[in-house]
């Protein structure tokens, strides 16, 4: 289901992505609404699932020497049950920060965090022994973060206007 957005919804989403801790009063002022209608719009966007949640982005390098690894995963079989089994396992693994199902030559792309490369390899060994259908994997070690953003740019949000 596609949700129709108007200019104010788009403004609100754009602001909230950058400033999740903004007060409701300040948000209302910035989108030129009184607080009650602004709050109602916000609740509506949350109820529809357009806004999935609020949280802080943490820079791992500031607090830990963790290693970030991207991993391509290919399954041995491509039956619906095989995909479901693999996806359930990824949901249960705290090391897996993100997991994306892809079309094309690989089945999944994972973003994994580990204390070290050795710990990452032990994680992979556990996956290979877990009977989840992992046939082949490729490892890409992150050497530096160039850009990371969960925010959808305003220009792309504006294109979604219903």
Phi and psi in degrees as a GROMACS rama.xvg file:
@    title "Ramachandran Plot"
@    xaxis  label "Phi"
@    yaxis  label "Psi"
@TYPE xy
-89.2534  133.48  UNK-2
-93.1242  133.714  UNK-3
-84.9805  129.547  UNK-4
-112.838  145.417  UNK-5
-108.013  -178.546  UNK-6
-57.2545  -40.6952  UNK-7
-68.7288  -41.1287  UNK-8
-57.2595  -45.238  UNK-9
-63.3496  -43.3582  UNK-10
-59.7313  -46.2625  UNK-11
-60.8391  -46.713  UNK-12
-62.3426  -41.8533  UNK-13
-61.7066  -45.0113  UNK-14
-66.1103  -46.6838  UNK-15
-64.7703  -31.9112  UNK-16
-65.265  -34.3734  UNK-17
-89.6633  -32.2405  UNK-18
-132.958  68.8486  UNK-19
-63.0394  -19.1659  UNK-20
-97.0398  10.1919  UNK-21
-62.2237  143.186  UNK-22
-72.7674  154.964  UNK-23
-61.5604  -36.3157  UNK-24
-65.1316  -44.341  UNK-25
-67.9129  -39.4625  UNK-26
-60.0147  -46.7484  UNK-27
-58.4519  -44.5201  UNK-28
-61.598  -42.2519  UNK-29
-70.461  -25.398  UNK-30
-103.027  9.1457  UNK-31
61.3822  48.5473  UNK-32
-130.913  158.576  UNK-33
-77.484  159.363  UNK-34
-57.4754  -41.6365  UNK-35
-63.1608  -52.1366  UNK-36
-62.1986  -34.2863  UNK-37
-63.7751  -46.0791  UNK-38
-60.6596  -41.155  UNK-39
-63.9869  -41.6187  UNK-40
-62.4787  -43.8751  UNK-41
-60.6563  -47.0307  UNK-42
-61.4119  -38.4112  UNK-43
-64.2413  -44.448  UNK-44
-63.6797  -36.2567  UNK-45
-67.9144  -45.2357  UNK-46
-62.2251  -38.3875  UNK-47
-71.3858  -16.722  UNK-48
90.1058  5.45137  UNK-49
-63.6462  -43.2798  UNK-50
-97.0782  112.9  UNK-51
-82.5466  -25.5687  UNK-52
166.356  -178.951  UNK-53
-128.393  145.385  UNK-54
-173.254  171.99  UNK-55
-97.4796  142.534  UNK-56
-89.0691  126.305  UNK-57
-106.908  130.9  UNK-58
-88.0555  102.54  UNK-59
-54.7404  -37.619  UNK-60
-64.7923  -20.3894  UNK-61
-80.8605  -19.5355  UNK-62
-124.635  -8.80157  UNK-63
-158.919  163.065  UNK-64
-101.119  33.4321  UNK-65
-66.3077  154.188  UNK-66
-105.459  133.867  UNK-67
-102.923  132.098  UNK-68
-131.43  135.744  UNK-69
-98.75  138.107  UNK-70
-131.649  124.294  UNK-71
-86.2465  136.9  UNK-72
-127.896  135.587  UNK-73
-121.868  132.197  UNK-74
-91.1814  153.575  UNK-75
-71.4981  -34.4139  UNK-76
-129.244  150.303  UNK-77
-117.377  41.3355  UNK-78
-87.9833  154.462  UNK-79
-55.5364  -39.8238  UNK-80
-65.3625  -33.6856  UNK-81
-66.5514  -43.7197  UNK-82
-63.6166  -43.8798  UNK-83
-61.2246  -43.8755  UNK-84
-61.7252  -45.7662  UNK-85
-63.1754  -45.369  UNK-86
-65.0106  -38.2558  UNK-87
-61.7591  -41.9908  UNK-88
-63.9682  -40.9035  UNK-89
-65.8099  -37.081  UNK-90
-60.9238  -34.3201  UNK-91
-83.6612  -13.5847  UNK-92
-91.1777  112.51  UNK-93
-66.1292  -23.2613  UNK-94
-67.5796  -24.1406  UNK-95
-85.0769  106.791  UNK-96
-78.5886  -37.0487  UNK-97
-145.201  148.733  UNK-98
-145.108  123.648  UNK-99
-120.246  128.25  UNK-100
-81.6663  134.577  UNK-101
-124.317  153.638  UNK-102
-96.0142  153.259  UNK-103
112.361  -146.215  UNK-104
-75.8904  -19.873  UNK-105
-122.394  159.195  UNK-106
-91.5681  -40.313  UNK-107
-141.53  151.202  UNK-108
-122.615  124.724  UNK-109
-114.348  145.367  UNK-110
-110.748  117.52  UNK-111
-120.464  140.964  UNK-112
-114.684  137.061  UNK-113
-146.886  151.955  UNK-114
-61.9996  -29.2022  UNK-115
-159.252  171.876  UNK-116
-64.5065  -38.102  UNK-117
-60.4152  -43.4114  UNK-118
-64.4547  -38.8366  UNK-119
-60.0603  -44.859  UNK-120
-63.5251  -37.9395  UNK-121
-64.0606  -37.6537  UNK-122
-59.3712  -46.967  UNK-123
-62.8935  -42.7783  UNK-124
-59.4815  -39.9193  UNK-125
-64.2558  -39.2245  UNK-126
-64.1326  -42.9917  UNK-127
-64.8372  -29.7299  UNK-128
-91.5241  -2.2806  UNK-129
-85.5965  -0.118774  UNK-130
55.4389  51.3645  UNK-131
-113.894  10.517  UNK-132
85.3969  12.5814  UNK-133
-69.7061  115.577  UNK-134
-94.226  -45.5503  UNK-135
-148.289  148.302  UNK-136
-143.127  154.815  UNK-137
-129.966  139.661  UNK-138
-112.389  134.138  UNK-139
-129.358  111.609  UNK-140
-86.2256  129.601  UNK-141
-75.3663  125.59  UNK-142
-97.2855  -29.3839  UNK-143
-163.893  152.333  UNK-144
-87.9979  124.792  UNK-145
-97.7508  -44.4461  UNK-146
-155.933  136.589  UNK-147
-146.607  123.019  UNK-148
-151.676  133.051  UNK-149
-96.5261  -4.47328  UNK-150
-81.8639  135.569  UNK-151
-83.5969  125.392  UNK-152
-58.7999  147.055  UNK-153
-53.0661  -42.135  UNK-154
-59.7967  -37.4706  UNK-155
-75.4737  -37.2463  UNK-156
-60.5015  -41.2864  UNK-157
-62.8687  -30.8174  UNK-158
-66.9546  -19.7018  UNK-159
-86.2903  -2.03582  UNK-160
-55.2265  129.337  UNK-161
